[in-house]
Amino acid sequence: MYRNRVLRTLLVLLLMFTFAFTVPVASGQRRRYRNPEAGKKKAAKRIGIGTAVGAGAGALIGGRKGALIGAGAGAGAGTAYHYHKKKQWRHRHRRYRRG
């Protein structure tokens, strides 16, 4: 009889401590917001479009050599545009950032 009582008490204490450690604390939770302008797919799309437009314009102006120069310039412009859009989203949504 005494043994069953001790086992039940230990089991109840074990369950109480288990629940205490498994339930997350609400103050420790923080929602993380994702920047929709910062994805790799968007970066590839923006840089690719910039490269294609630059190559097309360069080819019209200066032939093959112009197309290569234009493609490089377009890729640089696409990269700059992507970084600008990422920073613009972060600037507009400052309250979601940590700090």
Buried (B, 14 or more C-beta within 10 A) or exposed (E): EEEEEEEEEEEEEEEEEEEEEEEEEEEEEEEEEEBEBBEEEBBEEBBEBBBBBBBBBBBEEEEEEBBBBBBBBBBBBBBEBBBEBBEEBBEEEEEEEEE
